Amino acid sequence: MAQNGRIPATVITGFLGAGKTATVRHLLQTANGRRLALIINEFGDLGIDGEILKGCGIEGCDEDTVMELANGCICCTVADDFIPTMEALLDRPQAPDHIVIETSGLALPKPLIKAFNWPEIRSRITVDGVIAVVDGPAVLDGRFASDPAAVAAQRADDAALDHDSPLEELLEEQVACADLVLINKTDGLDAADVVRVRDLLAPYVRPGVKVVTAAFGAIDAAVLLGLGAAAEDDLATRPSHVDNGEDHDHDDFTSFVVRLDAIEAPHRLLDRLQPLVAAHDILRIKGFAAVAGKDMRLVVQGVGDRFQHYYDRDWHADETRETRLVVIGQTGLDEATIRAHLEA
């Protein structure tokens, strides 16, 4: 509820495919009567995450509750998009009890937290907490974890490799800014694995910040909401590369949309997607698919070579039944080849 007359806001950050949307869905299910407003910031041309939430079937999760910012990273479009959106929410006749902001997987949280000090909104809203959702199996694999000693060894072995991965930098930024770190997808880890993930994250977790675990983003709203962090008031304790004047440049990443006809069956689509991920180092694929003979829309989400799919709702009468996928990767992704393979 309101803190010193200001509406609390929770920022949910995390890398692509970590499970932020699943966490938000479970948060909605356990809100216990709170009026929540959602701001979904999507990277790419399709508002996939916002559409998933609107189709979740949870009471109160509708067009008036979910607002999307699809014009780029929320931390880079504060003046043009974020501030007006926040003002529109705050000016509603019945203001929300709590605002939940799901950032894109590429967003730096600290510049966004700074925006809560803008004069237009500072007296009306406060950052209740920053939640960093981490893909436990991915960190365990070492793909998104930063290990300076290992990087140095790899550089010595192969000077052609780019060891200064922006993925590692993003993970550091998101965890270092967090008031709570959620290690997700623990259904794929044993107890020893969880300990190893905690150890990998420990150098970036601020003193006093709790690290909790979950599977499928299933953690109660009572844990995520009501932290009372007032994060906008202690920015100095949240280290960031941008503190040193470094630019946050999304030229490291690229995305494009592929539109296809209805597919024969879900497994046929996955059989086409998984080899592409392996061959082209695609970071994330997500979207919707029309399945021949099915009246329901199929949600497809994948990070690395791990995919999940499920039917979320019936197609609307005014919708075009087609397959739409967002493909996200680092700059240099071979879009032409990927499109040709999927469209063949």
Kinemage of the C-alpha trace (Angstrom):
@kinemage 1
@onewidth
@group {chain A} dominant
@subgroup {mainchain}
@vectorlist {calphas} color= white
{ca met a 1} P 0.000 0.000 0.000
{ca ala a 2} L 1.002 3.666 -0.215
{ca gln a 3} L 4.260 4.527 1.540
{ca asn a 4} L 4.322 8.073 2.996
{ca gly a 5} L 1.533 8.956 0.595
{ca arg a 6} L 3.434 7.576 -2.399
{ca ile a 7} L 2.381 4.569 -4.474
{ca pro a 8} L 4.953 1.747 -4.363
{ca ala a 9} L 6.422 0.329 -7.563
{ca thr a 10} L 8.306 -2.920 -8.014
{ca val a 11} L 10.826 -3.273 -10.850
{ca ile a 12} L 11.322 -6.835 -12.105
{ca thr a 13} L 14.525 -7.202 -14.078
{ca gly a 14} L 16.384 -10.188 -15.447
{ca phe a 15} L 17.982 -11.562 -18.557
{ca leu a 16} L 16.077 -12.826 -21.565
{ca gly a 17} L 14.169 -15.984 -20.732
{ca ala a 18} L 14.902 -15.888 -17.000
{ca gly a 19} L 11.198 -16.162 -16.195
{ca lys a 20} L 10.118 -12.598 -15.486
{ca thr a 21} L 6.715 -12.980 -17.139
{ca ala a 22} L 6.002 -16.230 -15.266
{ca thr a 23} L 6.939 -14.455 -12.040
{ca val a 24} L 4.558 -11.594 -12.814
{ca arg a 25} L 1.740 -14.023 -13.603
{ca his a 26} L 2.177 -15.778 -10.264
{ca leu a 27} L 2.390 -12.421 -8.523
{ca leu a 28} L -1.009 -11.531 -9.994
{ca gln a 29} L -2.463 -14.802 -8.757
{ca thr a 30} L -1.310 -14.125 -5.185
{ca ala a 31} L -1.960 -10.372 -5.009
{ca asn a 32} L -4.607 -10.858 -2.284
{ca gly a 33} L -6.888 -8.075 -3.407
{ca arg a 34} L -4.268 -5.477 -4.280
{ca arg a 35} L -5.072 -3.416 -7.381
{ca leu a 36} L -1.950 -3.933 -9.470
{ca ala a 37} L -1.009 -2.047 -12.623
{ca leu a 38} L 1.564 -3.608 -14.964
{ca ile a 39} L 4.023 -1.888 -17.265
{ca ile a 40} L 5.619 -4.303 -19.728
{ca asn a 41} L 8.701 -3.134 -21.628
{ca glu a 42} L 9.316 -5.322 -24.664
{ca phe a 43} L 12.475 -5.570 -26.762
{ca gly a 44} L 11.494 -6.275 -30.349
{ca asp a 45} L 8.610 -5.391 -32.651
{ca leu a 46} L 5.956 -7.610 -31.063
{ca gly a 47} L 4.572 -7.088 -27.569
{ca ile a 48} L 4.838 -10.783 -26.778
{ca asp a 49} L 5.107 -10.587 -22.999
{ca gly a 50} L 2.231 -8.133 -22.665
{ca glu a 51} L 0.050 -10.340 -24.847
{ca ile a 52} L 0.888 -13.389 -22.744
{ca leu a 53} L -0.189 -11.567 -19.601
{ca lys a 54} L -3.402 -10.295 -21.184
{ca gly a 55} L -4.249 -13.845 -22.195
{ca cys a 56} L -3.476 -15.392 -18.824
{ca gly a 57} L -7.108 -15.553 -17.695
{ca ile a 58} L -6.368 -14.077 -14.247
{ca glu a 59} L -9.069 -11.772 -12.895
{ca gly a 60} L -8.037 -8.131 -13.186
{ca cys a 61} L -5.353 -8.799 -15.796
{ca asp a 62} L -6.901 -6.979 -18.739
{ca glu a 63} L -6.329 -4.215 -21.277
{ca asp a 64} L -6.804 -1.476 -18.670
{ca thr a 65} L -4.354 -3.096 -16.267
{ca val a 66} L -1.460 -3.840 -18.623
{ca met a 67} L 0.423 -1.005 -20.350
{ca glu a 68} L 3.187 -1.698 -22.848
{ca leu a 69} L 6.267 0.285 -23.812
{ca ala a 70} L 7.436 -1.230 -27.082
{ca asn a 71} L 9.568 1.653 -28.369
{ca gly a 72} L 12.869 0.425 -27.017
{ca cys a 73} L 14.583 -0.214 -23.715
{ca ile a 74} L 12.761 1.429 -20.827
{ca cys a 75} L 16.035 2.733 -19.389
{ca cys a 76} L 16.816 4.541 -22.654
{ca thr a 77} L 13.411 6.118 -23.358
{ca val a 78} L 12.565 7.548 -19.938
{ca ala a 79} L 11.545 11.036 -21.008
{ca asp a 80} L 9.608 10.011 -24.113
{ca asp a 81} L 7.789 6.931 -22.830
{ca phe a 82} L 8.232 6.008 -19.191
{ca ile a 83} L 7.408 9.290 -17.445
{ca pro a 84} L 4.208 9.945 -19.470
{ca thr a 85} L 3.091 6.347 -18.833
{ca met a 86} L 3.638 6.716 -15.103
{ca glu a 87} L 1.768 10.029 -15.045
{ca ala a 88} L -1.153 8.434 -16.900
{ca leu a 89} L -1.348 5.654 -14.303
{ca leu a 90} L -1.110 8.036 -11.360
{ca asp a 91} L -3.771 10.334 -12.793
{ca arg a 92} L -6.416 7.616 -13.100
{ca pro a 93} L -9.597 8.228 -11.081
{ca gln a 94} L -8.789 5.094 -9.081
{ca ala a 95} L -5.018 4.846 -8.739
{ca pro a 96} L -3.452 1.393 -8.391
{ca asp a 97} L -2.306 0.086 -5.023
{ca his a 98} L 0.974 -1.062 -6.532
{ca ile a 99} L 2.728 -0.738 -9.897
{ca val a 100} L 4.779 -3.631 -11.282
{ca ile a 101} L 7.279 -2.875 -14.043
{ca glu a 102} L 8.685 -5.785 -16.046
{ca thr a 103} L 11.741 -4.501 -17.898
{ca ser a 104} L 13.093 -5.978 -21.097
{ca gly a 105} L 15.891 -8.493 -20.739
{ca leu a 106} L 18.324 -5.879 -22.049
{ca ala a 107} L 17.481 -3.072 -19.628
{ca leu a 108} L 19.894 -1.640 -17.093
{ca pro a 109} L 17.888 -1.162 -13.902
{ca lys a 110} L 19.841 1.738 -12.383
{ca pro a 111} L 18.989 4.408 -14.998
{ca leu a 112} L 15.337 3.433 -14.589
{ca ile a 113} L 15.542 3.789 -10.808
{ca lys a 114} L 17.063 7.245 -11.287
{ca ala a 115} L 13.971 8.238 -13.284
{ca phe a 116} L 11.846 7.958 -10.145
{ca asn a 117} L 13.566 11.153 -8.975
{ca trp a 118} L 12.126 13.135 -11.896
{ca pro a 119} L 10.088 16.075 -10.516
{ca glu a 120} L 6.940 14.970 -12.378
{ca ile a 121} L 6.597 11.785 -10.304
{ca arg a 122} L 8.994 11.880 -7.329
{ca ser a 123} L 6.419 13.033 -4.775
{ca arg a 124} L 3.832 10.497 -5.948
{ca ile a 125} L 5.667 7.190 -6.294
{ca thr a 126} L 8.566 5.238 -4.746
{ca val a 127} L 10.538 2.152 -5.761
{ca asp a 128} L 9.420 -0.497 -3.273
{ca gly a 129} L 12.043 -2.890 -4.567
{ca val a 130} L 14.060 -4.203 -7.509
{ca ile a 131} L 13.689 -7.943 -8.141
{ca ala a 132} L 16.368 -9.642 -10.267
{ca val a 133} L 15.120 -12.896 -11.789
{ca val a 134} L 18.011 -15.179 -12.717
{ca asp a 135} L 17.941 -18.274 -14.940
{ca gly a 136} L 19.603 -20.769 -12.596
{ca pro a 137} L 20.532 -23.439 -15.187
{ca ala a 138} L 21.927 -20.794 -17.551
{ca val a 139} L 24.163 -19.336 -14.845
{ca leu a 140} L 25.273 -22.826 -13.894
{ca asp a 141} L 26.237 -23.451 -17.525
{ca gly a 142} L 28.509 -20.411 -17.310
{ca arg a 143} L 26.984 -18.642 -20.265
{ca phe a 144} L 25.847 -15.542 -18.399
{ca ala a 145} L 28.267 -15.543 -15.476
{ca ser a 146} L 31.426 -13.443 -15.296
{ca asp a 147} L 34.601 -15.217 -14.182
{ca pro a 148} L 37.650 -12.980 -14.754
{ca ala a 149} L 40.154 -15.826 -14.290
{ca ala a 150} L 38.365 -18.063 -16.793
{ca val a 151} L 38.068 -15.174 -19.251
{ca ala a 152} L 41.794 -14.515 -18.997
{ca ala a 153} L 42.555 -18.187 -19.656
{ca gln a 154} L 40.272 -18.258 -22.681
{ca arg a 155} L 41.827 -15.082 -24.046
{ca ala a 156} L 45.260 -16.665 -23.828
{ca asp a 157} L 44.014 -19.721 -25.714
{ca asp a 158} L 42.144 -17.865 -28.444
{ca ala a 159} L 42.763 -14.143 -28.897
{ca ala a 160} L 40.018 -13.989 -31.536
{ca leu a 161} L 37.285 -14.590 -28.950
{ca asp a 162} L 35.337 -11.617 -27.620
{ca his a 163} L 35.525 -12.265 -23.900
{ca asp a 164} L 33.940 -8.969 -22.826
{ca ser a 165} L 30.462 -10.333 -23.323
{ca pro a 166} L 27.629 -7.824 -22.864
{ca leu a 167} L 25.564 -10.703 -21.463
{ca glu a 168} L 27.855 -10.964 -18.453
{ca glu a 169} L 27.778 -7.213 -17.952
{ca leu a 170} L 23.985 -7.174 -18.001
{ca leu a 171} L 23.781 -9.958 -15.421
{ca glu a 172} L 26.134 -8.056 -13.130
{ca glu a 173} L 24.117 -4.855 -13.529
{ca gln a 174} L 20.784 -6.502 -12.773
{ca val a 175} L 21.950 -8.449 -9.721
{ca ala a 176} L 23.961 -5.538 -8.299
{ca cys a 177} L 20.908 -3.269 -8.390
{ca ala a 178} L 18.536 -5.788 -6.799
{ca asp a 179} L 16.815 -5.695 -3.410
{ca leu a 180} L 15.885 -9.363 -3.857
{ca val a 181} L 17.479 -11.953 -6.165
{ca leu a 182} L 15.274 -14.795 -7.397
{ca ile a 183} L 17.059 -17.875 -8.755
{ca asn a 184} L 14.424 -19.336 -11.058
{ca lys a 185} L 14.004 -22.688 -12.825
{ca thr a 186} L 15.265 -24.655 -9.837
{ca asp a 187} L 13.168 -27.585 -11.029
{ca gly a 188} L 16.154 -28.258 -13.299
{ca leu a 189} L 18.734 -28.086 -10.480
{ca asp a 190} L 19.624 -30.234 -7.490
{ca ala a 191} L 20.617 -28.837 -4.082
{ca ala a 192} L 24.322 -28.764 -4.953
{ca asp a 193} L 23.586 -26.931 -8.208
{ca val a 194} L 21.637 -24.238 -6.337
{ca val a 195} L 24.594 -23.709 -3.995
{ca arg a 196} L 26.899 -23.306 -6.987
{ca val a 197} L 24.572 -20.744 -8.597
{ca arg a 198} L 24.431 -18.802 -5.331
{ca asp a 199} L 28.244 -18.807 -5.191
{ca leu a 200} L 28.477 -17.529 -8.785
{ca leu a 201} L 26.096 -14.666 -8.045
{ca ala a 202} L 27.544 -13.800 -4.620
{ca pro a 203} L 30.173 -11.288 -5.867
{ca tyr a 204} L 27.423 -9.088 -7.340
{ca val a 205} L 24.778 -9.338 -4.601
{ca arg a 206} L 24.777 -6.287 -2.340
{ca pro a 207} L 25.200 -6.801 1.435
{ca gly a 208} L 21.930 -7.672 3.143
{ca val a 209} L 20.108 -8.624 -0.068
{ca lys a 210} L 18.298 -11.956 0.154
{ca val a 211} L 18.594 -14.660 -2.507
{ca val a 212} L 15.546 -16.929 -2.868
{ca thr a 213} L 14.657 -19.770 -5.229
{ca ala a 214} L 11.625 -20.742 -7.283
{ca ala a 215} L 10.466 -22.977 -10.108
{ca phe a 216} L 8.351 -21.501 -12.920
{ca gly a 217} L 8.417 -18.079 -11.193
{ca ala a 218} L 6.122 -19.399 -8.446
{ca ile a 219} L 6.836 -17.100 -5.519
{ca asp a 220} L 4.155 -15.396 -3.452
{ca ala a 221} L 3.399 -11.685 -3.797
{ca ala a 222} L 3.960 -11.366 -0.045
{ca val a 223} L 7.657 -12.073 -0.693
{ca leu a 224} L 8.048 -9.737 -3.670
{ca leu a 225} L 5.906 -6.769 -2.634
{ca gly a 226} L 6.271 -4.561 0.415
{ca leu a 227} L 10.081 -4.476 0.615
{ca gly a 228} L 10.021 -0.730 1.350
{ca ala a 229} L 13.452 -0.247 -0.215
{ca ala a 230} L 12.929 3.320 -1.543
{ca ala a 231} L 15.598 2.397 -4.089
{ca glu a 232} L 15.594 5.869 -5.654
{ca asp a 233} L 17.086 7.217 -2.400
{ca asp a 234} L 20.113 4.894 -2.181
{ca leu a 235} L 21.427 4.823 -5.734
{ca ala a 236} L 25.015 5.151 -4.495
{ca thr a 237} L 24.882 1.620 -3.042
{ca arg a 238} L 23.963 0.116 -6.423
{ca pro a 239} L 27.130 -0.129 -8.572
{ca ser a 240} L 26.804 0.200 -12.343
{ca his a 241} L 29.053 0.478 -15.376
{ca val a 242} L 27.213 3.665 -16.312
{ca asp a 243} L 28.593 5.291 -13.140
{ca asn a 244} L 31.933 5.513 -14.946
{ca gly a 245} L 30.456 7.208 -17.974
{ca glu a 246} L 30.195 4.031 -20.030
{ca asp a 247} L 27.432 4.022 -22.595
{ca his a 248} L 24.614 1.499 -22.508
{ca asp a 249} L 24.452 0.582 -26.170
{ca his a 250} L 21.848 -1.825 -27.502
{ca asp a 251} L 23.785 -2.107 -30.740
{ca asp a 252} L 25.179 -5.239 -29.085
{ca phe a 253} L 21.794 -6.866 -29.758
{ca thr a 254} L 19.386 -7.246 -32.621
{ca ser a 255} L 15.890 -8.643 -33.084
{ca phe a 256} L 13.500 -9.350 -35.927
{ca val a 257} L 10.033 -10.826 -36.419
{ca val a 258} L 9.274 -13.893 -38.545
{ca arg a 259} L 5.675 -14.480 -39.671
{ca leu a 260} L 4.624 -17.944 -40.813
{ca asp a 261} L 1.443 -19.805 -41.692
{ca ala a 262} L -0.197 -22.251 -39.301
{ca ile a 263} L 2.054 -25.116 -38.220
{ca glu a 264} L 1.131 -28.806 -38.328
{ca ala a 265} L 2.064 -29.573 -34.711
{ca pro a 266} L 4.111 -27.963 -31.900
{ca his a 267} L 6.909 -30.544 -32.093
{ca arg a 268} L 7.363 -29.844 -35.798
{ca leu a 269} L 8.038 -26.174 -35.022
{ca leu a 270} L 10.492 -27.026 -32.234
{ca asp a 271} L 12.300 -29.417 -34.578
{ca arg a 272} L 12.941 -26.402 -36.834
{ca leu a 273} L 13.859 -23.977 -34.061
{ca gln a 274} L 16.337 -25.992 -32.010
{ca pro a 275} L 18.917 -26.562 -34.795
{ca leu a 276} L 18.776 -22.835 -35.580
{ca val a 277} L 19.603 -21.921 -31.994
{ca ala a 278} L 22.610 -24.235 -32.030
{ca ala a 279} L 23.854 -23.080 -35.429
{ca his a 280} L 23.412 -19.319 -34.943
{ca asp a 281} L 23.800 -18.778 -31.175
{ca ile a 282} L 20.309 -17.271 -30.897
{ca leu a 283} L 19.670 -15.945 -27.394
{ca arg a 284} L 15.889 -15.972 -27.310
{ca ile a 285} L 12.908 -16.977 -29.455
{ca lys a 286} L 9.377 -16.201 -28.337
{ca gly a 287} L 6.000 -15.694 -29.900
{ca phe a 288} L 2.702 -17.275 -30.837
{ca ala a 289} L 1.829 -20.049 -33.242
{ca ala a 290} L -1.343 -21.040 -35.020
{ca val a 291} L -1.700 -24.836 -35.037
{ca ala a 292} L -3.728 -26.489 -37.781
{ca gly a 293} L -7.025 -27.811 -36.442
{ca lys a 294} L -6.664 -26.025 -33.086
{ca asp a 295} L -8.834 -23.093 -31.958
{ca met a 296} L -6.345 -22.038 -29.271
{ca arg a 297} L -3.204 -19.943 -29.643
{ca leu a 298} L 0.106 -21.647 -28.859
{ca val a 299} L 2.707 -19.693 -26.857
{ca val a 300} L 6.309 -20.575 -27.740
{ca gln a 301} L 9.226 -19.446 -25.591
{ca gly a 302} L 12.848 -20.500 -25.731
{ca val a 303} L 16.143 -19.462 -24.185
{ca gly a 304} L 19.194 -21.203 -25.555
{ca asp a 305} L 18.159 -24.722 -26.547
{ca arg a 306} L 15.462 -24.959 -23.849
{ca phe a 307} L 11.927 -24.437 -25.171
{ca gln a 308} L 8.490 -24.495 -23.609
{ca his a 309} L 5.091 -24.237 -25.255
{ca tyr a 310} L 1.483 -24.155 -24.096
{ca tyr a 311} L -1.954 -23.057 -25.295
{ca asp a 312} L -3.022 -19.844 -23.541
{ca arg a 313} L -6.394 -18.843 -25.058
{ca asp a 314} L -8.715 -19.072 -28.043
{ca trp a 315} L -7.932 -16.965 -31.069
{ca his a 316} L -10.093 -13.829 -31.225
{ca ala a 317} L -12.466 -13.528 -34.161
{ca asp a 318} L -10.677 -10.411 -35.446
{ca glu a 319} L -7.174 -11.913 -35.194
{ca thr a 320} L -5.176 -13.311 -38.087
{ca arg a 321} L -4.319 -16.904 -37.293
{ca glu a 322} L -0.643 -16.948 -38.082
{ca thr a 323} L 2.654 -17.817 -36.421
{ca arg a 324} L 4.683 -14.822 -35.237
{ca leu a 325} L 8.098 -15.261 -33.660
{ca val a 326} L 10.576 -12.723 -32.299
{ca val a 327} L 14.203 -13.803 -32.720
{ca ile a 328} L 16.748 -12.045 -30.471
{ca gly a 329} L 20.515 -12.353 -30.595
{ca gln a 330} L 23.738 -10.438 -30.606
{ca thr a 331} L 24.621 -8.137 -33.465
{ca gly a 332} L 25.708 -10.071 -36.546
{ca leu a 333} L 22.885 -12.598 -36.356
{ca asp a 334} L 22.346 -14.057 -39.836
{ca glu a 335} L 18.756 -12.923 -40.294
{ca ala a 336} L 18.511 -13.946 -43.947
{ca thr a 337} L 19.568 -17.545 -43.288
{ca ile a 338} L 17.365 -17.886 -40.224
{ca arg a 339} L 14.339 -16.532 -42.107
{ca ala a 340} L 14.980 -18.826 -45.063
{ca his a 341} L 15.177 -21.874 -42.793
{ca leu a 342} L 11.940 -21.033 -40.972
{ca glu a 343} L 10.016 -20.050 -44.092
{ca ala a 344} L 11.094 -23.100 -46.114
